[in-house]
Amino acid sequence: MKIEIWSDVMCPFCYIGKNNFEKALEQLPFKDEVEVEWKSFQLDPSLNPEETKSTVDYFREKKGFPEAQARQMISQVQ
């Protein structure tokens, strides 16, 4: 079985998903028959780190999340 995973290496949620996937894969009795191919995907090509003040600001300004929700999302990642 071949699994292709598209992921943004800078995305903390993608990183969490990667870790969860790898833990789940280890539990499979046929894990040695699984080929995983990682592909990079930039979630926000317009992102300019020099323009973004903070992650909260990014979620609020670029993604439209209320500030409280953005802070909650970040705390869950931490």
N, C-alpha and C positions, 0 to 999 in steps of 0.2 A: 504494500500500500504506500502510495506517495501522498504526502501532505505538503501543500504550498501555503506558507503563511506570509501575508503582507503586513508589515509592521513599520512604524516610525520609531527609530532607535532613540529619539529624543523625548518620546511620549512616556510619561510615568505609568499611565494606564496600560500601554502596550507592554511595558516591562513587567508589570504585575501579571498580565495575561500570559506572557512568555513563561514566567516562573510557574504559574498554575498549570499551563500546558505540559511543561517538562515533568512536573510531579505526577500528573495524570498518566503521561506516557510511560513512566517508569512502572506503573501499576499494571500495565497490560501484559498478559502472558505472551503476546506475539510482538512485543516491542522491538525485537531484533529484525522483524520483517517490515518495519515502518521506516520509510525514508522521509526525512523532513528537509524541505528546501525553504530557507528564509529569503524573503525578498524585501527590499526596502521601499518604503512608501512615505512620502512627505505629506503629512496631514494638512499643513498650512504652508504652501510654498511662498506666500506673501509675507510670512513672518520675518520681521527684522528685529533681532534681539536688542539692537541699539535704541529702537523706538519704544520697546515694551518696558514699562517701569517695573512691573512685578507680574507674577503669575496670576494673582487676583485681578489685576488690571486687564491682563490679556483675556481671561475668561469673561470679565464684565464688558469690556469694550469690543472685543472681536467676536465673542460667541454669544453675547447677550444674556449671560447669567446674572441674576441679582448677586450683589456682593456677598450676602450671607451664604448663598448656595455655593458660590465659588470658594469661599473660605472652608465650608464644610467638605467640599470635594478634596481640597488640598490636605485637610487634616486627616481624611480617610487614607490618603496615599502615604502620609507620614507615618 
